Amino acid sequence: GYVLGLLALASIILIGLVMVCETNRQLHETAQKNERNQNAIMRLLDEIEDLADGDLTVTASVTEDFTGTIADSINYSVDQLRDLVATINLTAGQVAGAVQDTQATAMHLAQASEHQAQQIAEASTAINQMAQ
């Protein structure tokens, strides 16, 4: 009976030691994974830091880390912003050109109106002279 009791106690102690070792291993793996994740987050934040200042040349590294998908999404968004800014710049240039054209047309119309006013005044003077 004592031998079986000692064997049972030794088995329980052995199982406990195995469980403690496994728990320690899992804790170590979790700590390493958390550190890798933290490093990946910091790397991503460092890479996109200039984006906050309007730098649209920023590109985030797409890695196998859990931040890889986030980086890919950020890169896509920055590409879309670049396209939007290019479209805005193009449109602004077209608007500026249209404003210049409109301004030139308005100047031409003003000159034509002034010329017509002079011709009307001359015609009016001629009619008055003929009437006298």
Buried (B, 14 or more C-beta within 10 A) or exposed (E): EEEEEEEEEEEEEEEEEEEEEEEEEEEEEEEEEEEEEEEBBEBBEEBBEEBEEEEBEBBBBBBEBEBBEBBBEBBEEBEEEEEEEEEEEEEEEEEEEEEEEEEEEEEEEEEEEEEEEEEEEEEEEEEEEEEE
